[in-house]
Amino acid sequence: MTKKMLPVLALLFGLTAFAAAQSTTEAGGNSRAEPQILHPDANAKDLKSDLERMHILVEQMQRNVAFVSTGDTPLKHQFQLEIEMWQLLIRDMEKKAGVQESR
């Protein structure tokens, strides 16, 4: 009975190893893959849409910080600092987008 099972087990292990190799390749295990090159206009459009979304989120954060508490608490101050940080990041990204648009 064990002699009959050996070919079946060998086939099973072989298929398992093949499936594992295939899933690794499909998941990006191949380091020789060509990088995807996008059209520069597509990158600019993506950046603009991201910036618009970021503006909306910062405005929501500013509206929400008013509901934290009436006084100047550490939590409210932390939220204000984070809003400021996001505004600086957005301005920096807008400057870089302006440089890209002028090219």
C-alpha positions as CSV (number, residue, x, y, z in Angstrom):
1,M,0.0,0.0,0.0
2,T,2.8,2.4,0.7
3,K,4.3,1.8,-2.7
4,K,1.1,2.9,-4.3
5,M,0.9,6.1,-2.2
6,L,4.5,7.2,-3.1
7,P,3.6,8.5,-6.6
8,V,0.5,10.2,-5.3
9,L,2.4,11.9,-2.5
10,A,5.2,12.9,-4.9
11,L,2.6,14.4,-7.3
12,L,0.9,16.2,-4.4
13,F,4.1,17.7,-3.2
14,G,5.1,18.7,-6.7
15,L,1.8,20.5,-7.3
16,T,2.0,22.3,-4.0
17,A,5.6,23.5,-4.8
18,F,4.4,24.6,-8.2
19,A,1.4,26.5,-6.8
20,A,3.6,28.2,-4.2
21,A,6.1,29.3,-6.9
22,Q,3.3,30.7,-9.0
23,S,1.8,32.7,-6.2
24,T,5.2,34.2,-5.3
25,T,5.7,35.3,-8.9
26,E,2.2,36.8,-9.2
27,A,2.6,38.6,-5.9
28,G,5.6,40.6,-7.2
29,G,8.3,38.2,-6.3
30,N,9.9,38.8,-9.7
31,S,12.4,41.6,-9.1
32,R,13.0,42.0,-12.9
33,A,9.6,43.4,-13.6
34,E,9.5,46.5,-15.7
35,P,8.4,49.6,-13.8
36,Q,5.1,51.0,-15.0
37,I,5.6,54.4,-16.7
38,L,2.6,56.7,-16.6
39,H,2.0,59.6,-18.8
40,P,3.1,62.9,-17.1
41,D,-0.4,64.4,-17.5
42,A,-1.9,61.5,-15.7
43,N,0.5,62.1,-12.7
44,A,-0.4,65.8,-12.7
45,K,-4.2,65.0,-12.7
46,D,-3.7,62.5,-9.9
47,L,-1.7,65.0,-7.9
48,K,-4.4,67.7,-8.4
49,S,-7.2,65.3,-7.4
50,D,-5.2,64.3,-4.3
51,L,-4.6,67.9,-3.4
52,E,-8.3,68.7,-3.8
53,R,-9.2,65.8,-1.5
54,M,-6.6,66.9,1.0
55,H,-8.1,70.4,1.1
56,I,-11.5,69.0,1.8
57,L,-10.2,66.8,4.6
58,V,-8.4,69.7,6.2
59,E,-11.6,71.8,6.1
60,Q,-13.4,69.0,7.8
61,M,-10.7,68.8,10.4
62,Q,-11.1,72.5,11.0
63,R,-14.8,72.2,11.4
64,N,-14.5,69.2,13.7
65,V,-11.9,70.8,16.0
66,A,-14.6,73.3,17.1
67,F,-16.5,70.5,18.7
68,V,-13.6,69.1,20.8
69,S,-14.2,71.5,23.8
70,T,-14.9,75.2,24.4
71,G,-11.5,75.9,26.1
72,D,-8.0,75.5,24.9
73,T,-7.2,72.0,25.9
74,P,-4.1,69.9,25.0
75,L,-6.3,67.7,22.8
76,K,-7.7,70.7,20.9
77,H,-4.2,72.2,20.6
78,Q,-2.8,68.9,19.2
79,F,-5.6,68.9,16.6
80,Q,-4.7,72.5,15.6
81,L,-1.1,71.5,15.3
82,E,-1.9,68.6,13.0
83,I,-4.1,70.8,10.9
84,E,-1.2,73.3,10.5
85,M,1.1,70.5,9.6
86,W,-1.3,69.3,6.9
87,Q,-1.6,72.8,5.5
88,L,2.1,73.1,5.2
89,L,2.4,69.8,3.4
90,I,-0.4,70.8,1.0
91,R,1.3,74.1,0.2
92,D,4.6,72.2,-0.4
93,M,2.9,69.8,-2.7
94,E,1.1,72.6,-4.6
95,K,4.5,74.3,-5.1
96,K,5.9,71.1,-6.6
97,A,2.9,70.7,-8.7
98,G,3.4,74.2,-10.0
99,V,6.9,73.4,-11.0
100,Q,5.8,70.3,-12.8
101,E,3.1,72.2,-14.7
102,S,5.6,74.8,-16.0
103,R,7.8,72.2,-17.6
